[in-house]
Amino acid sequence: LGQMDSRMQIGEIFDGRYEILEFLGSGVLASAHKAEQMNTLINVALKILHLAAALDQMYKRFSCKKAKFSAKLNTRI
């Protein structure tokens, strides 16, 4: 499992909605980026799964639940 296979480039557009501003770090399963949600101009943190983690259905379900919970938090980065 390569750690850098989900690293995005500064200025790259992810999912047509987020502009990548900064690389925050990478772990075994994902990389994290600071991004701007283009329609609201709000900075967000994006956790992008590495390919092997994205193909693991159990981890993918866990990540989706975690993301939904995190989205409810009202914390600015």
All heavy atoms as an XYZ file, in Angstrom:
604
protein
N       0.858     -1.196      0.000
C       0.000      0.000      0.000
C       0.885      1.233      0.000
O       1.599      1.501      0.954
C      -0.892     -0.021      1.241
C      -1.820      1.170      1.473
C      -2.868      1.214      0.365
C      -2.505      1.035      2.807
N       0.841      1.997     -1.077
C       1.634      3.224     -1.148
C       0.964      4.356     -0.403
O      -0.231      4.579     -0.528
N       1.732      5.080      0.388
C       1.158      6.153      1.184
C       0.836      7.384      0.357
O      -0.008      8.166      0.742
C       2.106      6.537      2.317
C       2.165      5.504      3.401
C       2.902      6.029      4.614
O       3.624      7.003      4.547
N       2.705      5.367      5.722
N       1.500      7.615     -0.748
C       1.343      8.871     -1.466
C       0.398      8.768     -2.665
O       0.284      9.700     -3.426
C       2.710      9.369     -1.940
C       3.697      9.575     -0.795
S       3.083     10.595      0.549
C       3.139     12.187     -0.232
N      -0.307      7.665     -2.830
C      -1.107      7.511     -4.040
C      -2.382      8.354     -4.055
O      -3.070      8.395     -5.058
C      -1.403      6.040     -4.339
C      -2.234      5.352     -3.267
O      -2.515      5.966     -2.235
O      -2.586      4.185     -3.486
N      -2.709      9.056     -2.991
C      -3.891      9.913     -3.006
C      -3.540     11.371     -2.732
O      -4.402     12.173     -2.468
C      -4.926      9.424     -1.980
O      -4.400      9.527     -0.673
N      -2.264     11.712     -2.823
C      -1.850     13.094     -2.594
C      -2.237     13.949     -3.791
O      -1.952     13.604     -4.932
C      -0.349     13.158     -2.351
C       0.120     14.554     -2.002
C       1.559     14.551     -1.555
N       1.984     15.916     -1.300
C       3.110     16.230     -0.717
N       3.930     15.286     -0.328
N       3.430     17.483     -0.518
N      -2.884     15.070     -3.510
C      -3.334     15.985     -4.559
C      -2.323     17.132     -4.689
O      -1.565     17.405     -3.771
C      -4.701     16.569     -4.193
C      -5.767     15.549     -3.821
S      -6.546     14.747     -5.214
C      -7.325     16.104     -6.016
N      -2.353     17.812     -5.811
C      -1.467     18.950     -6.055
C      -2.155     20.248     -5.628
O      -3.375     20.390     -5.765
C      -1.107     19.030     -7.544
C      -0.354     17.821     -8.054
C       0.991     17.652     -7.369
O       1.738     18.609     -7.194
N       1.285     16.424     -6.958
N      -1.374     21.210     -5.125
C      -1.901     22.521     -4.763
C      -2.556     23.129     -6.010
O      -1.996     23.098     -7.099
C      -0.773     23.457     -4.255
C      -0.022     22.825     -3.086
C      -1.333     24.833     -3.894
C      -0.844     22.502     -1.880
N      -3.768     23.657     -5.839
C      -4.502     24.257     -6.957
C      -5.387     23.278     -7.713
O      -6.244     23.680     -8.497
N      -5.204     21.989     -7.477
C      -6.021     20.965     -8.145
C      -7.461     21.041     -7.624
O      -7.700     21.360     -6.465
C      -5.422     19.593     -7.865
C      -6.028     18.476     -8.677
C      -5.263     17.158     -8.524
O      -4.138     17.156     -7.980
O      -5.805     16.139     -8.951
N      -8.414     20.759     -8.485
C      -9.833     20.749     -8.113
C     -10.252     19.305     -7.867
O     -10.049     18.438     -8.712
C     -10.716     21.376     -9.219
C     -10.230     22.775     -9.585
C     -12.189     21.373     -8.796
C     -10.232     23.773     -8.440
N     -10.837     19.066     -6.687
C     -11.288     17.728     -6.309
C     -12.806     17.691     -6.355
O     -13.474     18.551     -5.779
C     -10.788     17.380     -4.897
C     -11.244     16.033     -4.418
C     -10.642     14.883     -4.877
C     -12.301     15.923     -3.534
C     -11.069     13.630     -4.446
C     -12.734     14.687     -3.093
C     -12.114     13.534     -3.559
N     -13.350     16.716     -7.051
C     -14.794     16.483     -7.131
C     -15.550     17.697     -7.669
O     -16.732     17.872     -7.390
C     -15.333     16.053     -5.766
C     -16.723     15.434     -5.840
O     -17.024     14.785     -6.866
O     -17.508     15.618     -4.893
N     -14.879     18.566     -8.388
C     -15.528     19.736     -8.978
C     -15.986     20.776     -7.964
O     -16.626     21.756     -8.326
N     -15.645     20.563     -6.676
C     -16.147     21.465     -5.627
C     -15.081     22.029     -4.710
O     -15.325     23.007     -4.014
C     -17.172     20.732     -4.753
C     -18.378     20.235     -5.509
C     -19.353     19.590     -4.582
N     -18.812     18.313     -4.117
C     -19.397     17.544     -3.215
N     -20.507     17.920     -2.646
N     -18.859     16.391     -2.875
N     -13.924     21.398     -4.650
C     -12.914     21.778     -3.667
C     -11.590     22.084     -4.349
O     -11.090     21.272     -5.127
C     -12.693     20.647     -2.662
C     -13.945     20.222     -1.958
C     -14.667     19.114     -2.399
C     -14.433     20.928     -0.867
C     -15.832     18.712     -1.763
C     -15.594     20.539     -0.222
C     -16.285     19.436     -0.676
O     -17.443     19.053     -0.050
N     -11.006     23.240     -4.032
C      -9.679     23.568     -4.533
C      -8.661     23.224     -3.441
O      -8.772     23.694     -2.303
C      -9.561     25.045     -4.879
C      -8.189     25.397     -5.410
C      -8.022     26.861     -5.771
O      -8.992     27.626     -5.678
O      -6.898     27.226     -6.142
N      -7.676     22.422     -3.792
C      -6.658     22.001     -2.830
C      -5.731     23.180     -2.531
O      -5.161     23.780     -3.441
C      -5.840     20.800     -3.369
C      -6.765     19.627     -3.717
C      -4.754     20.402     -2.375
C      -7.572     19.082     -2.567
N      -5.611     23.518     -1.235
C      -4.776     24.634     -0.804
C      -3.449     24.189     -0.201
O      -2.440     24.886     -0.330
C      -5.519     25.485      0.228
C      -6.862     26.072     -0.207
C      -7.507     26.804      0.961
C      -6.680     26.989     -1.406
N      -3.466     23.041      0.484
C      -2.277     22.624      1.228
C      -2.336     21.129      1.523
O      -3.400     20.594      1.793
C      -2.250     23.411      2.543
C      -1.108     23.145      3.463
C      -1.203     23.975      4.748
O      -2.049     24.875      4.851
O      -0.424     23.680      5.657
N      -1.192     20.482      1.465
C      -1.079     19.093      1.886
C      -0.826     19.089      3.387
O       0.089     19.755      3.869
C       0.072     18.406      1.138
C       0.377     17.024      1.618
C      -0.497     15.987      1.358
C       1.534     16.760      2.330
C      -0.231     14.695      1.789
C       1.820     15.482      2.777
C       0.934     14.449      2.506
N      -1.647     18.372      4.155
C      -1.510     18.351      5.606
C      -0.735     17.147      6.113
O      -0.034     17.232      7.115
C      -2.894     18.393      6.266
C      -3.729     19.642      5.960
C      -5.115     19.508      6.568
C      -3.032     20.898      6.469
N      -0.878     16.017      5.449
C      -0.162     14.829      5.888
C      -0.737     13.574      5.278
O      -1.775     13.602      4.621
N      -0.051     12.461      5.514
C      -0.471     11.194      4.934
C      -0.204     10.072      5.922
O       0.769     10.119      6.669
C       0.295     10.939      3.637
O      -0.159      9.767      3.013
N      -1.085      9.100      5.915
C      -0.924      7.925      6.754
C      -1.044      6.669      5.926
O      -0.991      6.712      4.698
N      -1.252      5.564      6.575
C      -1.321      4.275      5.904
C      -2.548      4.182      4.994
O      -2.479      3.608      3.916
C      -1.342      3.132      6.942
C      -1.535      1.788      6.271
C      -0.060      3.140      7.749
N      -3.666      4.773      5.411
C      -4.924      4.599      4.679
C      -5.382      5.803      3.874
O      -6.230      5.673      2.997
C      -6.031      4.206      5.662
C      -5.789      2.896      6.405
C      -6.842      2.688      7.477
C      -5.761      1.730      5.448
N      -4.859      7.001      4.168
C      -5.375      8.195      3.500
C      -4.383      9.350      3.584
O      -3.420      9.307      4.342
C      -6.698      8.612      4.138
N      -4.665     10.385      2.801
C      -3.927     11.641      2.924
C      -4.926     12.739      3.272
O      -6.114     12.629      2.980
C      -3.181     11.967      1.621
O      -4.083     12.138      0.561
N      -4.420     13.779      3.924
C      -5.281     14.887      4.354
C      -4.814     16.169      3.682
O      -3.614     16.413      3.537
C      -5.235     15.031      5.868
N      -5.801     16.969      3.279
C      -5.520     18.220      2.593
C      -6.421     19.326      3.135
O      -7.560     19.069      3.503
C      -5.811     18.085      1.092
C      -4.994     17.059      0.413
N      -5.264     15.709      0.505
C      -3.892     17.166     -0.356
C      -4.371     15.039     -0.204
N      -3.520     15.900     -0.730
N      -5.887     20.537      3.158
C      -6.709     21.713      3.421
C      -7.214     22.167      2.054
O      -6.446     22.240      1.091
C      -5.881     22.821      4.070
C      -6.670     24.080      4.363
C      -5.774     25.105      5.058
C      -6.525     26.372      5.354
N      -5.638     27.364      6.019
N      -8.515     22.440      1.969
C      -9.106     22.823      0.690
C     -10.146     23.911      0.909
O     -10.613     24.120      2.027
C      -9.752     21.611      0.022
N     -10.499     24.587     -0.174
C     -11.567     25.582     -0.123
C     -12.765     25.044     -0.884
O     -12.642     24.621     -2.036
C     -11.105     26.900     -0.763
C     -12.164     27.980     -0.726
C     -11.672     29.262     -1.348
O     -11.779     29.381     -2.586
O     -11.167     30.114     -0.609
N     -13.917     25.030     -0.211
C     -15.150     24.649     -0.882
C     -15.525     25.840     -1.764
O     -15.823     26.925     -1.270
C     -16.245     24.347      0.130
C     -17.474     23.770     -0.496
C     -18.474     23.286      0.550
O     -18.198     23.274      1.737
N     -19.630     22.898      0.082
N     -15.461     25.672     -3.065
C     -15.505     26.792     -3.989
C     -16.823     27.563     -3.987
O     -16.822     28.771     -4.165
C     -15.155     26.318     -5.407
C     -13.733     25.781     -5.464
S     -13.094     25.278     -7.083
C     -14.457     24.553     -7.899
N     -17.943     26.900     -3.738
C     -19.220     27.618     -3.788
C     -19.496     28.429     -2.527
O     -20.316     29.330     -2.538
C     -20.382     26.668     -4.084
C     -20.611     25.657     -2.982
O     -19.697     25.325     -2.233
N     -21.820     25.152     -2.889
N     -18.788     28.138     -1.421
C     -19.004     28.872     -0.171
C     -17.773     29.639      0.289
O     -17.864     30.445      1.208
C     -19.399     27.913      0.971
O     -18.308     27.011      1.196
C     -20.665     27.153      0.647
N     -16.613     29.363     -0.340
C     -15.330     29.962      0.032
C     -14.922     29.631      1.464
O     -14.170     30.357      2.100
C     -15.349     31.488     -0.186
C     -15.705     31.946     -1.601
C     -15.694     33.460     -1.678
C     -14.755     31.340     -2.623
N     -15.408     28.504      1.982
C     -15.077     28.041      3.323
C     -13.958     27.004      3.220
O     -13.996     26.123      2.363
C     -16.314     27.431      4.020
C     -17.352     28.520      4.278
C     -15.925     26.728      5.308
C     -18.661     27.997      4.833
N     -12.967     27.126      4.103
C     -11.890     26.135      4.149
C     -12.370     24.888      4.869
O     -13.061     24.971      5.885
C     -10.671     26.699      4.869
C      -9.943     27.730      4.043
O     -10.193     27.884      2.856
N      -9.034     28.451      4.656
N     -12.001     23.749      4.318
C     -12.381     22.453      4.871
C     -11.159     21.547      4.884
O     -10.161     21.824      4.228
C     -13.517     21.788      4.053
C     -14.779     22.635      4.059
C     -13.071     21.525      2.622
N     -11.250     20.468      5.635
C     -10.219     19.427      5.604
C     -10.770     18.258      4.806
O     -11.892     17.808      5.043
C      -9.867     18.990      7.015
N     -10.007     17.778      3.850
C     -10.396     16.622      3.050
C      -9.487     15.453      3.393
O      -8.267     15.591      3.405
C     -10.245     16.901      1.555
C     -11.188     17.897      0.921
C     -10.856     18.040     -0.560
C     -12.623     17.479      1.090
N     -10.087     14.319      3.669
C      -9.342     13.083      3.874
C      -9.624     12.220      2.651
O     -10.755     11.838      2.394
C      -9.822     12.375      5.143
C      -9.065     11.122      5.466
C      -9.547     10.544      6.790
C      -8.769      9.331      7.190
N      -9.267      8.787      8.468
N      -8.593     11.956      1.890
C      -8.749     11.221      0.635
C      -8.106      9.855      0.792
O      -6.911      9.734      1.066
C      -8.113     12.007     -0.530
C      -8.781     13.389     -0.625
C      -8.255     11.226     -1.823
C      -8.142     14.322     -1.598
N      -8.935      8.824      0.664
C      -8.457      7.453      0.858
C      -7.483      7.039     -0.233
O      -7.659      7.372     -1.400
C      -9.637      6.473      0.843
C     -10.690      6.630      1.923
C     -11.800      5.611      1.714
C     -10.091      6.499      3.299
N      -6.451      6.302      0.159
C      -5.574      5.667     -0.811
C      -6.396      4.590     -1.520
O      -7.391      4.088     -0.983
C      -4.372      5.031     -0.128
C      -3.504      5.998      0.617
N      -3.076      7.204      0.105
C      -2.970      5.925      1.866
C      -2.327      7.818      0.986
N      -2.247      7.071      2.070
N      -6.001      4.223     -2.710
C      -6.759      3.282     -3.531
C      -7.080      1.981     -2.807
O      -8.224      1.528     -2.806
C      -6.001      2.988     -4.830
C      -6.690      2.037     -5.798
C      -8.064      2.579     -6.208
C      -5.822      1.810     -7.015
N      -6.103      1.384     -2.144
C      -6.341      0.106     -1.459
C      -7.390      0.251     -0.359
O      -8.235     -0.624     -0.181
C      -5.041     -0.432     -0.879
N      -7.366      1.358      0.386
C      -8.358      1.597      1.440
C      -9.733      1.839      0.830
O     -10.750      1.392      1.353
C      -7.942      2.768      2.319
N      -9.771      2.558     -0.284
C     -11.044      2.847     -0.944
C     -11.706      1.573     -1.471
O     -12.933      1.491     -1.549
C     -10.837      3.838     -2.086
N     -10.910      0.587     -1.808
C     -11.449     -0.679     -2.315
C     -11.888     -1.617     -1.193
O     -12.587     -2.588     -1.448
C     -10.413     -1.372     -3.193
C     -10.060     -0.633     -4.494
C      -8.933     -1.346     -5.221
C     -11.274     -0.456     -5.376
N     -11.510     -1.330      0.045
C     -11.888     -2.132      1.208
C     -13.267     -1.661      1.693
O     -13.394     -0.591      2.288
C     -10.836     -1.974      2.305
C     -11.122     -2.822      3.535
O     -12.298     -2.911      3.948
O     -10.168     -3.363      4.101
N     -14.295     -2.446      1.449
C     -15.670     -2.031      1.743
C     -15.904     -1.754      3.234
O     -16.618     -0.820      3.589
C     -16.667     -3.082      1.236
C     -16.731     -3.168     -0.275
C     -17.110     -1.842     -0.919
O     -18.026     -1.165     -0.497
N     -16.375     -1.466     -1.953
N     -15.308     -2.534      4.122
C     -15.496     -2.323      5.549
C     -14.892     -0.974      5.973
O     -15.524     -0.196      6.672
C     -14.862     -3.448      6.356
C     -15.183     -3.370      7.841
S     -14.652     -4.830      8.738
C     -12.931     -4.457      8.990
N     -13.683     -0.690      5.508
C     -13.054      0.583      5.860
C     -13.796      1.750      5.218
O     -13.955      2.810      5.811
C     -11.575      0.613      5.466
C     -10.931      1.886      5.943
C     -10.629      2.062      7.290
C     -10.696      2.940      5.078
C     -10.097      3.239      7.756
C     -10.162      4.123      5.533
C      -9.866      4.274      6.871
O      -9.346      5.455      7.327
N     -14.282      1.540      4.007
C     -15.024      2.586      3.302
C     -16.298      2.958      4.075
O     -16.609      4.132      4.248
C     -15.367      2.107      1.891
C     -15.820      3.168      0.959
C     -15.934      2.569     -0.442
C     -16.548      3.504     -1.417
N     -16.638      2.914     -2.740
N     -17.028      1.958      4.591
C     -18.231      2.236      5.392
C     -17.877      2.978      6.671
O     -18.538      3.947      7.049
C     -18.967      0.935      5.715
C     -19.808      0.403      4.566
C     -20.748     -0.710      5.019
N     -20.048     -1.862      5.566
C     -19.565     -2.868      4.848
N     -19.706     -2.868      3.541
N     -18.955     -3.878      5.424
N     -16.810      2.540      7.340
C     -16.359      3.204      8.559
C     -16.003      4.662      8.270
O     -16.387      5.569      9.006
C     -15.147      2.472      9.150
C     -14.463      3.227     10.240
C     -15.016      3.304     11.507
C     -13.262      3.867      9.995
C     -14.386      4.008     12.518
C     -12.622      4.576     10.996
C     -13.182      4.649     12.255
N     -15.272      4.911      7.188
C     -14.862      6.272      6.831
C     -16.061      7.160      6.529
O     -16.075      8.333      6.890
C     -13.916      6.254      5.633
O     -12.692      5.701      6.008
N     -17.066      6.621      5.866
C     -18.267      7.406      5.560
C     -18.997      7.808      6.838
O     -19.435      8.956      6.970
C     -19.190      6.630      4.629
S     -18.576      6.534      2.940
N     -19.117      6.889      7.781
C     -19.760      7.211      9.058
C     -18.967      8.282      9.798
O     -19.535      9.229     10.344
C     -19.892      5.964      9.937
C     -20.945      4.998      9.470
C     -21.011      3.796     10.392
C     -22.023      2.784      9.888
N     -22.119      1.629     10.771
N     -17.664      8.140      9.819
C     -16.799      9.107     10.483
C     -16.907     10.480      9.815
O     -16.972     11.506     10.495
C     -15.353      8.600     10.439
C     -14.374      9.413     11.210
C     -13.011      8.734     11.158
C     -11.941      9.560     11.813
N     -10.627      8.919     11.708
N     -16.962     10.514      8.500
C     -17.068     11.780      7.771
C     -18.397     12.471      8.048
O     -18.443     13.691      8.229
C     -16.906     11.535      6.274
N     -19.481     11.710      8.104
C     -20.786     12.300      8.398
C     -20.813     12.907      9.790
O     -21.347     13.990     10.009
C     -21.892     11.253      8.240
C     -22.166     10.910      6.800
C     -23.205      9.826      6.674
C     -23.389      9.423      5.226
N     -24.334      8.334      5.068
N     -20.205     12.210     10.757
C     -20.123     12.732     12.112
C     -19.267     14.000     12.144
O     -19.650     15.014     12.727
C     -19.533     11.685     13.062
C     -19.293     12.207     14.445
C     -20.351     12.355     15.331
C     -18.025     12.579     14.849
C     -20.136     12.850     16.605
C     -17.803     13.073     16.121
C     -18.859     13.221     16.997
N     -18.130     13.961     11.485
C     -17.218     15.107     11.469
C     -17.858     16.327     10.807
O     -17.612     17.452     11.207
C     -15.921     14.749     10.739
O     -15.248     13.723     11.421
N     -18.666     16.096      9.782
C     -19.311     17.196      9.073
C     -20.272     17.974      9.958
O     -20.565     19.137      9.725
C     -20.035     16.676      7.837
N     -20.761     17.327     11.012
C     -21.683     17.999     11.923
C     -20.976     18.945     12.888
O     -21.607     19.781     13.510
C     -22.471     16.952     12.730
C     -23.397     16.135     11.868
C     -24.109     15.088     12.694
C     -24.993     14.216     11.796
N     -25.677     13.193     12.572
N     -19.648     18.795     13.008
C     -18.878     19.664     13.887
C     -18.788     21.059     13.278
O     -18.693     21.215     12.068
C     -17.472     19.109     14.109
C     -17.414     17.727     14.751
C     -15.964     17.256     14.803
C     -18.005     17.751     16.148
N     -18.779     22.074     14.103
C     -18.716     23.444     13.616
C     -17.375     24.055     13.995
O     -17.305     24.993     14.775
C     -19.871     24.253     14.204
C     -19.996     25.620     13.563
O     -19.452     25.858     12.508
N     -20.711     26.513     14.210
N     -16.306     23.506     13.443
C     -14.964     23.952     13.752
C     -14.308     24.482     12.494
O     -14.293     23.826     11.471
C     -14.124     22.783     14.307
O     -14.806     22.234     15.440
C     -12.744     23.243     14.715
N     -13.777     25.674     12.568
C     -13.062     26.268     11.430
C     -11.614     25.843     11.478
O     -11.019     25.757     12.537
C     -13.132     27.801     11.481
C     -14.521     28.347     11.465
C     -15.026     28.374     10.069
N     -16.349     28.986     10.070
C     -17.162     28.898      9.073
N     -16.805     28.260      7.988
N     -18.341     29.462      9.112
N     -11.016     25.598     10.288
C      -9.592     25.278     10.242
C      -8.847     26.428      9.640
O      -9.375     27.283      9.000
C      -9.297     23.987      9.459
C      -9.760     24.108      8.017
C      -9.913     22.798     10.132
C      -9.239     23.021      7.128
